[in-house]
Amino acid sequence: MNATEFRAIQAPLKARYKDQPDAAVLTLKAKGALAENVTCKVSTGKALVEAGLHPATGGDGLSVCSGDLLLEALVACAGVTLNAVATALGIEIRRGSVQAEGDLDFRGTLGVAKDVPVGFQHIRLHFDLDTDASEDQLATLLRLTERYCVVYQTLRQAPEITVSRTVSAR
């Protein structure tokens, strides 16, 4: 897809959202079901994924770790966003890959050390691109990718999260 085709696809959406801001607000959903052996089956819309404990917390390694899923979501979003921005800017990328790494101290999630935070302390996102783009073009590409990547921005500026529950009585 080239920049003209990409703009043609997005133009009516942008016009609609400008004229009708409420049309741009959508609620994305994810759903899971608790399963055996301390796992949760999550429907991704394309496949069923069974998430479980990371081996560093007692998992058997047969299920995906939610921390890995978070990094994978970041890679997916950043990769799609970078590709979209490159297309819109007319920057040719012959090949590219995206990698995310995150450091966390499992003492936090296991409650071993109360002073250790639960979750990632540092995440590194890296793009490896085969392109003839100039340094200025690459700087713009990365700046706009950071700006428009939903997962990246959500991690950078955490939204308010509410937790609720229902209980089914027997």
Secondary structure, DSSP 8 states (H G I E B T S, - for coil): --HHHHHHHHHHHHHHHHH-GGGG------EEEEETTTEEEEE-SSSEEEEE--GGGT--SSSEEHHHHHHHHHHHHHHHHHHHHHHHHT--EEEEEEEEEEEE-HHHHTTS-TTS-SSEEEEEEEEEEEE---HHHHHHHHHHHHHH-HHHHHHHS-------------
